[in-house]
Amino acid sequence: MDTIEINTEVAGNLQKRKKFLGIYFACCNVYGRIYNHSGTHYDGKCPICLRRLKIRIGSNGVSDRFFVAS
């Protein structure tokens, strides 16, 4: 059996997961993800028509991870 070794920086990056929301873009009947890069909101766009979507993060928000954008 072969052993593969990676450095600790790479291992740490593999453990970090990008925060995202799953979005069904009803405008084009397609699924996509939008990502949280700022810590204050999720930002993305429809992969087909490029319609922009921004979802703010708040203390009174919901814990759902999948939404429909219409």
Secondary structure in CASP SS format (residue, H / E / C, confidence):
PFRMAT SS
TARGET T0000
AUTHOR 0000-0000-0000
METHOD secondary structure of the structure
MODEL  1
M C 1.00
D C 1.00
T C 1.00
I C 1.00
E C 1.00
I C 1.00
N C 1.00
T H 1.00
E H 1.00
V H 1.00
A H 1.00
G H 1.00
N H 1.00
L H 1.00
Q H 1.00
K C 1.00
R C 1.00
K C 1.00
K C 1.00
F E 1.00
L E 1.00
G E 1.00
I E 1.00
Y E 1.00
F E 1.00
A C 1.00
C C 1.00
C C 1.00
N C 1.00
V E 1.00
Y E 1.00
G E 1.00
R E 1.00
I E 1.00
Y E 1.00
N C 1.00
H C 1.00
S C 1.00
G C 1.00
T C 1.00
H E 1.00
Y E 1.00
D E 1.00
G E 1.00
K E 1.00
C C 1.00
P C 1.00
I C 1.00
C C 1.00
L C 1.00
R C 1.00
R E 1.00
L E 1.00
K E 1.00
I E 1.00
R E 1.00
I C 1.00
G C 1.00
S C 1.00
N C 1.00
G C 1.00
V C 1.00
S C 1.00
D C 1.00
R C 1.00
F E 1.00
F E 1.00
V E 1.00
A E 1.00
S C 1.00
END
